Amino acid sequence: MRPKNLLALLATVSPLIAEDVPITDTSLLADSSSWRESDLLTGDWGGVRTSQEESGMTYFAYYSGILASNVLGGIESEGNFSGDLFVGVEFDLETLFGWDDTKFVLSGIDRHGQSIDKGVGGQYSVMQNVGGQTAFLYNVTLEKLFFDESLSVKLGRMSATDDFVGSPYYGYSLNNAVNGQIRAALFDGVMSSYPFAVWGGRVKQQVNEELSVMVGVFNQSPDIFDRGDQGIDFGLEDEDGLSIFTQVNWNPTFAGRPAHFFAGVNQVVNFDIERFNTTATRDEFSRFYAHADYQVFAETAGSDQGLVLFATLGYTPYDDVAIIPIQTTFGAHYKGLFEGRDEDRTLFFATYGQFSDEYAAEEALAGRSRPESEIVLELGHRFQLTPSTYIQPDIQYIINPGGTGEIEDALVLGCQFGASF
């Protein structure tokens, strides 16, 4: 199923263009001046989009693509392209049916292209939108707010990374060391992640303006990352277990500038996880993680333009099942660094991942070299061409790819581009 098929699928399950919608413009596309100012490339569809939103249906579509080449070091020089299309519709059930503070989301994904990871030889993928290169049904979720919107309950088909272990700053990285989530948690194989949806539920309690607590419970299956299912295998199996997340979020202000902190734990129960260097399995597991960011400099008081520094940590004591038991990332994010480019973002990431001793022993037993650690450095600049489009040149330098010392440090040049439709 390709992008046009996904769009057709969503069109069949929702009235994309109602017959009684007044058309206020003879063109479905915005004119040349409005698309430069709109945060949606296709504009208002001649008034159709606004009318549909007022009726309770909001449509969204995002596309991102990456061109990357390993120009120095690694195993071999290689270049490739990968892309990700995310489309969907959000139904406001309060507007449609009078169900207070309730929404339903239906979405689909198409991933295509290939990575250059084999040529680089590292543990961390240098192209973040590679993984599950096919079409998927993704969100099928119902969310309801209670108690003056302080309590949110979401149920359905989703992934843990929709709500847990993530920060908006991660999404600017081309490398998967931190894009989407703290990558070490995903290497454990017990955390559901975009684009692989599972059955799950999430409860979020807003304690006050600064503090919130979240708990999520997700189905854990041996086939969680089977792209052949394409998100439409809704069955539950006897060997399935549970992946449980608990996370605390604190968003204070210091010296008039915002900070964000979260800390959490992923616990897995009633699920057999293969252990390294033995035929035995482990049926319980915990991974701890934390994040902190702070705007250390604002160009003007109250402005989001300025410098944000952030750091992450992922840790588990169970190195008999975790490939990377310890991972930490430091990042710097500057919005509006250059005069006249207020919406551009300049980005730096540095990630350290330490391989498990048990995993290293298994590799040695198989006659391969023992991995120790890998470091990823990344520098990029996102040019915001219009509110709806961007292009981001990027440089990555991978130190000790694969952790063994046998692969030369790799230099990867890349470019990410994207649009919201």
Order of alpha helices (4+ residues) and beta strands (2+ residues): alpha-alpha-alpha-beta-beta-alpha-beta-alpha-beta-beta-alpha-beta-beta-beta-beta-beta-beta-beta-beta-beta-alpha-beta-beta-beta
